[in-house]
Amino acid sequence: MPTTGAPTWPKTFRSTIAALLLAVPAAMLPQHAAMARQQDAATLAVTHKSPFNCGKTFYANNWAPNHNPSGSIDWQTYGGDAINGETVRATAAGTATFRNAGSKSYGQWVEIRHSDGSRTRYAHLSTMVRAAGGSMSVGQGTVIGTVGSTGGSSAPHLHYEQRTSSGAMDTSPTVNGVTVSLGQKKAVKSTNSCSGSSSSTGDSGGGNRYTPAGVCGSGYAVIDSAALTGGRTYLLYNKGNGSNCVVTLKTTKLGSASPVSAFLEPKGASRATDSGNFSYYAGPVKRSAPGKCVKWGGSIGSSSYTSSFEHCG
């Protein structure tokens, strides 16, 4: 029985009305609806690399059906590269926000908003380079955490999403030039943070012949940095020996001695500082701090940066 007061239109009439509505040009729709449709249909302008170290190969699984949300990627072990504990890097530059859903859902996770408004998400992380609630600017290849199994995860893997500026899922995401559509499983080799890229070396891009990794030595990788007037200060970590390293690189007055400093302070220990009139950089300042939070920073002239105690563990 039809609902009281609801007219029952002939089928042919309903079909005609539906066809007319579909033919309405976008310009006649409400402005916000037209914009949302354009955003969801648009191809993402940002190019993404794999979220792992250069040369690492992992399976990208776009499960279908029964994967929530549909179109997300589960990165899993491939061959000899066990994924648990792997370094996770930003697939493209943007602003990263760090969050913690506890024992449910994503667990520890990061969302990066990119220059075109699109977003990527990295979930079930074991560690993050910022505490939940924090944020930082990242380049393509910047370290944001490590693979784990926090939240609603049954085994170590990296849950990864690419979303449009309106928040809709890209159900066929592309990383390192490989498109992984619904139902597909592909092995993807990373070119993220490979030699010669500024993201891998931490090169300030200001013409300084030195890099943070070059100053600190083998085994150290940039995990954080802060801009200064005339340069940048960097925090590096060596997961092989649990040591941190801080170096401040100049981008102006290169080759001429001017005031520069770098410092590192493990929580509960004394601060180590290198300061003076230097031509290219201050540091390296190294301290062993496995399992400890660190305070770090540096200065160039009157411009300075001091972090809170962070990067614990």
VORO-636090 format. One record per residue (C-alpha): x negated, y, z; residue in one letter. Coordinates in steps of 0.5 Angstrom, whole numbers, padded with zeros to 4 digits, always signed. Example, Ala and Ser with C-alpha at 12.3 -4.5 7.8 and 13.67 -1.06 7.14 Angstrom:
2
-0025-0009+0016a-0027-0002+0014s
This chain:
313
+0000+0000+0000m-0003+0007-0002p-0004+0012+0004t+0002+0016+0006t+0001+0023+0002g-0005+0021-0002a-0003+0021-0010p-0005+0015-0014t-0007+0017-0021w-0007+0013-0027p-0014+0009-0028k-0015+0013-0035t-0014+0020-0032f-0019+0018-0026r-0024+0016-0031s-0023+0022-0035t-0024+0027-0029i-0030+0023-0027a-0033+0024-0034a-0032+0031-0034l-0035+0032-0027l-0041+0029-0029l-0042+0033-0035a-0042+0040-0031v-0048+0043-0032p-0053+0044-0026a-0052+0051-0026a-0045+0051-0024m-0047+0046-0018l-0048+0050-0011p-0055+0052-0011q-0058+0048-0005h-0055+0042-0009a-0058+0043-0015a-0065+0044-0012m-0064+0038-0008a-0063+0034-0014r-0069+0037-0018q-0074+0036-0012q-0072+0028-0011d-0073+0027-0019a-0079+0031-0019a-0086+0027-0020t-0090+0029-0014l-0096+0034-0016a-0101+0031-0011v-0106+0026-0013t-0107+0020-0008h-0113+0016-0007k-0113+0010-0002s-0112+0011+0005p-0119+0007+0006f-0126+0008+0006n-0130+0008-0001c-0130+0001-0004g-0125-0002+0001k-0120-0007-0003t-0113-0008+0001f-0107-0011-0002y-0101-0006-0003a-0094-0009-0001n-0088-0006-0003n-0083-0011+0000w-0076-0012-0003a-0071-0013-0001p-0071-0012+0007n-0077-0007+0008h-0075-0001+0012n-0075+0004+0009p-0075+0001+0002s-0081+0003-0002g-0086+0004+0003s-0092+0000+0003i-0095-0005+0008d-0103-0005+0007w-0106-0012+0009q-0112-0016+0009t-0115-0018+0002y-0121-0023+0001g-0126-0021+0006g-0124-0014+0008d-0120-0015+0015a-0115-0009+0016i-0115-0009+0023n-0119-0003+0026g-0120+0000+0019e-0121+0007+0018t-0115+0011+0016v-0116+0017+0011r-0112+0022+0009a-0110+0020+0001t-0109+0028+0000a-0110+0034+0003a-0105+0038+0007g-0103+0039+0014t-0103+0033+0019a-0098+0032+0025t-0100+0027+0030f-0094+0023+0033r-0093+0017+0038n-0086+0013+0038a-0088+0008+0043g-0087+0001+0043s-0082+0002+0038k-0081+0004+0030s-0088+0007+0028y-0092+0007+0034g-0097+0012+0033q-0097+0015+0027w-0099+0021+0023v-0095+0025+0018e-0099+0030+0013i-0095+0035+0009r-0098+0037+0002h-0099+0043-0002s-0093+0041-0006d-0088+0040+0000g-0089+0032-0001s-0091+0028+0005r-0094+0022+0007t-0094+0018+0013r-0099+0013+0016y-0096+0008+0022a-0098+0003+0027h-0104+0006+0028l-0109+0003+0034s-0112+0010+0035t-0111+0017+0032m-0116+0023+0032v-0111+0028+0035r-0107+0027+0041a-0099+0026+0040a-0096+0033+0039g-0103+0036+0036g-0104+0038+0028s-0110+0039+0024m-0112+0041+0017s-0114+0035+0013v-0118+0034+0006g-0117+0028+0002q-0121+0023+0005g-0121+0026+0012t-0121+0021+0018v-0114+0021+0022i-0114+0014+0025g-0115+0007+0025t-0111+0001+0023v-0107-0003+0029g-0100-0006+0031s-0097-0001+0035t-0089+0000+0035g-0085-0005+0032g-0091-0009+0028s-0092-0016+0029s-0099-0016+0026a-0104-0011+0024p-0103-0007+0018h-0102+0000+0015l-0095+0002+0014h-0095+0008+0009y-0090+0012+0005e-0090+0017+0000q-0084+0022+0000r-0082+0028-0004t-0081+0035-0001s-0074+0034+0000s-0076+0027+0005g-0073+0022-0001a-0078+0016-0001m-0082+0015-0008d-0080+0008-0009t-0086+0007-0014s-0092+0010-0010p-0098+0011-0014t-0105+0011-0010v-0112+0011-0014n-0108+0011-0020g-0105+0004-0019v-0097+0004-0019t-0094-0001-0014v-0086-0001-0015s-0081-0005-0011l-0082-0012-0010g-0090-0012-0013q-0096-0013-0009k-0103-0011-0012k-0110-0011-0010a-0112-0003-0010v-0120-0001-0009k-0121+0005-0006s-0125+0011-0009t-0123+0015-0003n-0129+0019+0001s-0134+0016-0004c-0141+0019-0005s-0141+0026-0008g-0134+0028-0005s-0134+0033+0000s-0129+0029+0004s-0134+0023+0005s-0140+0028+0007t-0137+0033+0010g-0140+0038+0006d-0138+0045+0007s-0138+0047+0000g-0141+0054+0001g-0148+0052-0002g-0151+0049+0004n-0156+0044+0002r-0155+0040+0008y-0149+0036+0010t-0146+0033+0017p-0147+0026+0015a-0154+0028+0013g-0156+0031+0019v-0153+0026+0024c-0156+0020+0020g-0154+0013+0018s-0148+0011+0021g-0144+0017+0023y-0138+0020+0019a-0134+0026+0020v-0128+0025+0024i-0126+0033+0026d-0128+0040+0024s-0127+0047+0025a-0128+0053+0021a-0132+0059+0023l-0134+0066+0020t-0140+0064+0016g-0139+0056+0016g-0136+0050+0020r-0138+0046+0026t-0137+0038+0025y-0136+0032+0030l-0138+0026+0027l-0138+0019+0030y-0142+0012+0030n-0137+0007+0031k-0143+0002+0031g-0146+0005+0037n-0141+0009+0040g-0144+0016+0040s-0142+0022+0038n-0146+0028+0034c-0144+0035+0033v-0147+0040+0027v-0146+0047+0025t-0147+0049+0018l-0148+0056+0015k-0145+0058+0009t-0147+0065+0009t-0154+0068+0010k-0157+0061+0008l-0165+0061+0008g-0165+0067+0013s-0165+0065+0021a-0159+0068+0024s-0155+0065+0031p-0152+0059+0030v-0150+0053+0036s-0147+0047+0037a-0145+0043+0043f-0142+0036+0046l-0140+0035+0052e-0137+0028+0054p-0132+0028+0060k-0135+0027+0066g-0142+0029+0064a-0146+0035+0063s-0146+0039+0056r-0152+0038+0051a-0153+0045+0047t-0157+0046+0041d-0157+0054+0040s-0162+0059+0036g-0164+0063+0030n-0163+0058+0024f-0163+0058+0017s-0158+0053+0015y-0155+0049+0021y-0155+0048+0029a-0156+0041+0031g-0155+0035+0031p-0153+0034+0038v-0152+0027+0040k-0149+0024+0046r-0146+0017+0047s-0139+0017+0050a-0136+0010+0048p-0129+0010+0051g-0129+0017+0053k-0126+0024+0051c-0131+0029+0049v-0131+0037+0048k-0135+0040+0042w-0136+0046+0038g-0141+0051+0036g-0142+0058+0034s-0144+0062+0028i-0146+0069+0030g-0140+0072+0034s-0135+0067+0031s-0134+0061+0036s-0130+0054+0037y-0129+0050+0043t-0124+0044+0043s-0120+0041+0049s-0122+0034+0051f-0120+0030+0045e-0122+0024+0041h-0122+0019+0047c-0124+0012+0046g
